[in-house]
Structure formats: C-alpha cells, structure tokens
Amino acid sequence: MAYVVTAPCDGCKFTDCVVVCPCECFREGDQMLYIDPNECVDCDACRVECPIGAIFHEDEVPDQWQEFIQLNAEMAAKTPPITERKAPLK
C-alpha cells in the first residue's frame, strides 16, 4: 500500500511533504505532486505535513478522488523526482 496525492494539490504544489519523505518517493508534475507507489514506505510523514490535506493512505482515499490512486501510479512513472522545497503555485 502507498499514500496518494489527491485533488486539493492540483494547482497548488506545496512541498512541505517532500522534504520529510525518507524514501524520496515524490514526483513533480506541472500542476501537482505525485507519490510513486513502488517507492512509498507508508511512514505517514507526508500526510501530516500537507497543509491542505491532499494526501491519504490508499485505503482511505475519499470516494470522489479514487481515480487519483491510478493517476499517482501513472504519473510517477512519467515525472521527475522532487526532493527539495519549492515555492507553491498558489
């Protein structure tokens, strides 16, 4: 299982979560961040750091954002890693 970045991150991209990740599993898209499910170690560090509540454990993703589970997996394979804090889009 892995954590998943969901809709509130779209157009936002706070990176508070990125700097606490011990396994560097975050990937950066143009409008949001993604978590590589193959790299995530389920440590929960990112979820508590997200200032907008966009990160959920895969088993707890709200029904309206279920498609983000697959989106994170797909986009993690296409986007570069991010390991440092950057200014958010908003």
N, C-alpha and C positions, 0 to 999 in steps of 0.2 A: 504494500500500500504506500501511497505518497500523499503529499499535500498538493493542493491545486490552487492556482491563482484564478480568480473569477471576475465577473463583470465590473465591480467597482474600480478595478485597476485600469480598465480601458480608458485611455486618455489622461491618465494620472501619473503612473510610474514612480511612486515613492520608492526609494531604495533602502529604507530602514531595514527591511527584511534581508536584503542581500548581504549586508555587512555582518550579520550574525550567523549566517549559514556556515556550518562547519564543513560541509562537503561541496560547496561551490556548485550547487545544482540549478541556480537561476540562469535564465536565458533572457536576452533583451530583444524584444520586437520593437517595431516603430511606435506603437501606441500603448503597449503594456508589457509586463514581465510574464514569464512562464517558468514552471518548475519541471525539470527533467525527471520523470517518474523512475527512471532507471538509476538515478544518482541520489535521490532523496532518501534519507535515513530515518525519517519520521521523528525527528528530535523535538518538534514543536516550537523551536526558537523563532522561526519566521512568523508564525501565526500571531504570537503575542506582540511582535514588533510592528505589524502592519497598522498604520494609523487610520486606515479606512475600512478595516475588517474585510479585506478581499480574499484572504487565504483560509481555506478549510481543509480538513483531512478529507481524503477521497470518500470515506464513508459518511461524511457529514455535509457534503455539498448540497445546498438547497435545491429543491426540485427545479426551480426556474433556471438554474445555472448548471445543470447536469452536463450539457454539451461542452463545458469548459474542461471536463476531465479528458476527453479526447483531444480537444484543442491544445491543451498543455503538452500532451504527448507528441502531437504532430508538429507543433511549432518549436518545441525543444530541439527537435532534430534539424530544424532549418535556421535557427537563430543563434547568434554568438553568445558565449558565456559572459556574464557580468559579475564582477566580484567587488567593485568599489562603489561608494556612494556617488550619486549624480543628482543634479537638480531635478525635481519632478516636473512634469509637463504643466501641471496646474499651479 
